[in-house]
């Protein structure tokens, strides 16, 4: 369950844009920073507003970093070795993963799309994926994680730089809000431990919009109700991301590439040393209490505890994701992108309406067709924590749906558990001769190869493949894909957990899952038929016994 720490690894050391992702406007219509978030109590031994190094005007983000390093002289080296800065990760499978390497079913790839993608990098100015940020002398961004003024942000296309006065009209932040001029001095003097906003302003908006990518990470988690997330709600445990995604030397625990399924028994006690937090860290492997239960509740809890060796806690305690009125994309078909309206211009359609009444794009000339979901029941699969990605040099079978990332694990291996996932359905480019997924250049206002400018897939794919250093035959088509995202946030109150009958039913949640028998899920199967026969024989026995007693009584009376 590094998924409990899993996905929000991304949430730990990330990027802090506008606090709520919403733009505020003055009476004159000028964008300005949103109100600061409700304060989360954090102990501190320093008031940074009193530091002489921070009592001056700053002309750039790197200048603030230089001032920070005058005291925190090891922080830049620590950050330079972190996943949030390198975007490069060596998986336990031996694959080189991380944002700089993988292909996904959303925006596709980073290579050739800098500095759009690196607007969410924990540094300033990384605009070339062919070189690592350290070799390019990219400066770390301290404020993105530590600003507590609520007004620090990054521009959506600025390779990680914040908008400064004067802000070019139309400039946007990563959350899609119109950008305002950041006050770097105010931000520098406000620094503290990261809050939900620091992490969420990038991780909630990954993939191009609010909750587009993960499904369980959306703007609703800035200040969720207990109904949405019992851990992060200010009315509940009021956790920040780093409560579970613990940090050491600027490396934050949790990874969607290698997910911790559990922790050693000796590390399950509260306060015990651990690298990452899992559900068992606080709740143990026997989370349903027996000592205070009696009667049916005791039997129920006993049986629930018997499930924990095969069933992840999240499978029961996150009954649906994309809750709280923020939908998630469930289908993204790039193959239809590029269509024009009757005037020969790009267009969009908004034919899906969320529970809050917001109309969502269902078609964009720049991106193709979309589908969405709210209160989505997860896809369930056996999972051992290992994920293998389909990288650009791997041969695919285009006659089958290609899995962008393949989940390791199978029933009976002694490690795997049934986990909940968002399964994203995509359709994206591949090389028809080499049978490999392709990279594409979609963003770039000053180039004639960017798809969002010229709507020419042949140019966009050729440029993307060249930027990624990948072999390309020159011919492409589109292939159906799946991509899996472990679900671990939006933990519901206990009384809203998945009920037994939700799975133990003919059309239950896990009816299609292989390697497990769920009593009640298949009444017409062999086991079900045997059960029916036994029940019928038992009923016949009871009826026969009753008839014999009646006949016997009448015989005595006669």
Secondary structure, DSSP 8 states (H G I E B T S, - for coil): -TTTTTTTHHHHS----SSSS--EE-TT--EE------------S--GGG-GGGSS--SSHHHHHHHHHTT-TTHHHHHHTSHHHH--EE-TTS-EESTTT---SSS--STT-TTTGGGGSSEE----TTS-TTTTT-EE-SHHHH--SS----BTTSTT----SS--TT-BBTTS-B-----HHHHHHT--S--HHHHHHHHTTTTTSTTSSSSS--GGGGS--TTT-TTT-TTTT---HHHHS-EETTEES--SSB------GGG-STT---SS--HHHHH-S--S-STT--HHHHHHHHHHHTTTTTB-HHHHH---BS-SS--EEEEEEGGGTT-B-TTS-B-EE--EE-TTS-EE-SEETTTEEEEEESSB--EEEEE-SBEEE--TTS---TTS-EESEEE---TTSSS-EEEEEEEEEEEEEEETTTTEE-------TT-SS-HHHH--HHHHHHHHHHHHT----S-EEEEEEEEEEE--S----GGGS--HHHHSSTT-TTTT-TT---TTS-TTSHHHHHHHHHHHHHHHHHHHHHHHHHHHHHHHH-
